[in-house]
């Protein structure tokens, strides 16, 4: 009885057919590299090698491993070599497929093509990568907020519809007038294949746009948000169009159009009224702050596989079922983020790159013959579709009164191609075999468009310059008793009390009010589109984390405690950690704030040990310091910040809170002085200004020195002589060690130290101290006070004045 049955299998290519003999079922393992081999036999195509052509069917696992190893190694090598030129990783994956394809290695390595492109190895590779692509489309649906379509504005709606309908209509018109203008001699099947290629070129994928904007760090910009909304509109319209086209193509087949239509509508209703409520039930069963149980994640995975089977049995594209099911999953934590965290690495970093490379290496650029009947029509339709897509997006954006440069950027973004476009082309190929020339030209078109668009957008990216300050927005330039606009950023629950107590120390009054904008920054995970919410504009609050409601309640209570002295406007921004500075700087620019308060990234326990150290927050603080349109202050909560309002009630005359300003000179120190002068208006706060100078008789030799002395003179005359809680102390510090000694002597006498950052400001008082600096964003003095060696139990506020351009 034979264990293997020899069967004839039909190996179908796009232009011709060939009969090949394979053995089913094939063995998984090979006999090994060294077994039954000679010492001098080093050929990879010898009878003992796993890649032996004669024994290929008995080594499917070995072939798969070598295919994956070649693809991953070449992709990473190309990425390391080309990323310095701004080439996206998707382009390097496609280039790896071209190199591994029959046009390069297949033509110079004898026997390579028979092994890498054998029907058995391609079936194994195709099954694995299609599974990864289905999971990728499911996760794409999970990350997508379908509600954006309902909330989208006129610009996004027109741009999304125009970027799809204009190239589709013009492309199909060009194809339909072939005999009148271009004289193309095409058969009916050829027309259908080219029409499907036009539909594929007209689409814009939300995931591709989200990845592109993430690489460009434009995800949270106004242009990026508009592009995301437009791409969702275009993606939903494209999905509806492809679904309807597939249903029409099923007319005349068994079951026909009506059965498949009823099945598709029934599936959508089951997902919406059955699966989505089940997802919310899972969320209710998950305790706050806890991950979703793995059993629920496995059930959802089984549902994804079943949805793909549904698409197959009812004559739909394979991605339809998983994508629709992904849309039913509520984006973000806890369920959406758990699914992304569980499956995203395997799908996005392993299976999806393999899907891209394996689909490209089936393409041979040598198949393109411009004397044939397919090359010219395919190339013309590709160019026409791309130009009309750019023009349609540009004209609709200009119609909606967008500035020209923004409209050009939006049109370029909408033209970008990526993995979804390649997957759609591959899916169309499996549904209706395309001519090799049509497939090769469209694959190369995707490669060129993805590369050129990304490079152009990076060349025109000026996001780091758009916050440049041309107007004075700092505390020092404000008139006395004028409104102080402050933007306070909140990351964690322990930031709330520290910020509130610091604002309390700023002495808000009816005559000198504070307009406070509170921005709750939440890292985006499990969704692709960032969210920005103004809580004053909605009745239903957002509760993505357990302390979100605490933040809102605390600051609104702070507003009620200081009636007519403080106005609070709370906001929530959910965005990637690398883009949070965009939300911060944009809000500060729009609201014309004079000061941004940033919590320090490190938090200590009561005994002085480090409780948390968030590097992402530190990176955010540095980015804001570099780009902020106003002054910035970093609040380091190291001491027992007291509830000043309660202490004032208990004793209105006694001094309850001691503030010290370390003044060495410079614009940052003058900004810190201007801020502390507002604190000095509160009789319950004691303010002491320590002026560290190299000599008591030091003369003013430059303009900064003159301004420094004038600021100190105004403080002494206006506050020290007229107020019993304001003090001025002048100390001699000729070098860094003397400055350290002075700071140590006053370390435990004050509740709050206010210092200037003094970036790039050299002085004898700090000579030699910068070599020991751990956090340059705090400046030399601020870093010294915050260091563990100083054992400081006071809070510290480091001020940087607005950097004008």
Buried (B, 14 or more C-beta within 10 A) or exposed (E): EEEEEEEEBEBEEBEEEEEEEBBEEBBEEBBEEEEEBEEEEEBBBBEBBBBBEEBBBBBBBBBBEBBBEBBBEBBBEBBEEBEEEBBBBBBBBBBBBBBBBBBBBBEEEEBBBBBBBBBBBBBBBBEBBBBBBBBBBBBBBBBBBEEBBEEBEEBBBBBBBBBBBBBBBBBBEBBEEBEEEEEBEBEEEBBBBBBBBBBBBBBBBBBBBBBBBBBBBBBBBBBBBBBBBBBBBBBBBBBEBBBEBBBEBBEEEEEEBEBBBEBBEEBBEBBEEEBBEBBEEBBEEBEEEEBBEEEBBEEBBEBBBEBBEBBEEBBBBBBBBBBBBBBBBBBBBBBBBBBBBBBBEEBBEBBBBBBBBBBBBBBBBBBBEEEBBBBBBBBBBBEBBBEBBBBBBBBBBBBBEBEEEBBBBBBBBBBBBBBBBBBBBBBBBEBEBBBBBBBBBBBBBBBBBBBBBBBBBEEEBEBBEBBEBEEBBBBBBBEEEEEBBBBBBBBBBBBBEBBBBBBBBBBBBEEBBBBBBBBBBBBBBBBBBBBBBEBEEEEEBBEBBEBBEBBBEBBBEBBEEBEEBBBBBBBBBBBBBBBBBBBBBBBBBEBEBBBBBBBBBBBBEEEEEEEEEBEBBBBBBBBBBBBBBBBBBBBBBBBEBBEBBEBBEEEEEEEBBBBBBBBBBBBBBBBBBBBBBBBBBBBBBBBBBBBBBBEEEEEEEEEBBEBBBEBBEEBBEBBBEEBEBBBBEEBEBBBBEBBBEBBEEBBEEBBBBBBBBBBEBEBBBBBEBEEEBEBBBBBBBBBBBBBEEBEBBBBBBBBBBBBEE
